[in-house]
Amino acid sequence: MVKIGEIYRRLIDRDFRILNAIEKGMSRYEYVPLEFIEKYTRIPETQLDISLSKLHRLKLVKRQYIVYKGYRLTYLGLDMLALRNFVNRNIVEAIGDRMAVGKESEIYRALAPGGTLVAVKFLRIGRPSFRSTRRVRVFADNPRYDWYRQSRIAAEREYRALHELYYARASVPGPLAYNRHAIVIKYVDGVELYTRPSLNNPYYTLEVILDTLRKAYVDVGIVHGDLSEYNVLVDLETSKPYIIDWPQYIEKEHPSSMDLLCRDIEYIARFFRKNYRVEVSLDRALKYVIGETESF
């Protein structure tokens, strides 16, 4: 497993200047020419070569020599730049081990100043999921958006969605900051619902999930669009759930919003019926979520 914190501590200011230069050049080049990096950083050639070799060895950049000598960031290199931003803004003080990994993200435990536990989520919209991503994400319609651009947009979307949902009192992790392809959220001490944990009150857990979908739809005007037992964390002491993974949300005015909302409700209701014997009418649940009734 990659130790992000250990890699970060090995970097010096000069390394970050070079990473920033490569990031800047990637808006113009697939591989940023060495001459561009030299001009942007004004670092002496010998020191530049030393740092570039180090960054390549740490897998923070890729390089190619086919047409010219050039470099581009890897996701790990982008992680370092986002983490540097959080550190400079006194949002993150230390980062620990990875605690979760998905097809489009990695989540790490971290400490904020004062010792508060937080989570850092790095979005990774990569090549393996690119085709399916473009089918379901409204922000991926522009064919010029590469994986880096998609991940940055996804992080901003998720942060803004969480911000609105959190202040609408929906049951989601509290957002703290975002930069590039990463967001920092309040730490939730819970387990994934897909593990079928023993719940003290499964009806209450389902009720909070549907209430969160209601607040998202009625108060914020969005639909999660990809809800299942894999997108829910549960605090076992309270049975309170938290809905996570919001970058793919769509506005309720979108022509597919009602179909996706029905699917979200059906998936989660089926899971509770099968695993916790909690029965709920899909029709009543839908009417509750869209605000037509006050109970389900």
URSUL-V170011 format. One line per field, one symbol per residue. ss: DSSP state (H for helix, E for strand, C for the rest). phi: phi as a letter, one per 40 degrees, with the letter a starting at -180 (. if undefined). A space follows every 50 residues. Layout:
BEGIN
ss->???
phi->???
END
This chain:
BEGIN
ss->CCCHHHHHHCCCHHHHHHHHHHHHHCCCCCCEEHHHHHHHHCCCHHHHHH HHHHHHHCCCEEEECCCCCEEEECHHHHHHHHHHHHHHCCCCCEEEEEEE ECCCEEEEEEEECCCEEEEEEEECCCHHHHHHHHHHCHHHCCCCCCHHHH HHHHHHHHHHHHHHHHHCCCCCCCEEEEECCEEEEECCCCEEHHHCCCCC CHHHHHHHHHHHHHHHHHHHCEECCCCCHHHEEEECCCCEEEECCCCCCE ECCCCCHHHHHHHHHHHHHHHHHHHHCCCCCHHHHHHHHCCCCCCC
phi->.ccdcccdcccbdcccccdcccddcccbbcbccdcccccccfcddccccc ccccccccgcbbbabcbacabaccccccdccccdcccccfcbbabbccba abcbabbbcabcdggccbbbbbcbcbddbccccccbbccbcccccccccc ccccccccccccccccccgccbcccbaaafbbbbbccbcabccccfccbc acccccdccccccccccccbgbbdgacaccbbbbcccbgccbcbgbccdb cccccccccccccdccccccccccbbfccaccccccccccgcbbab
END
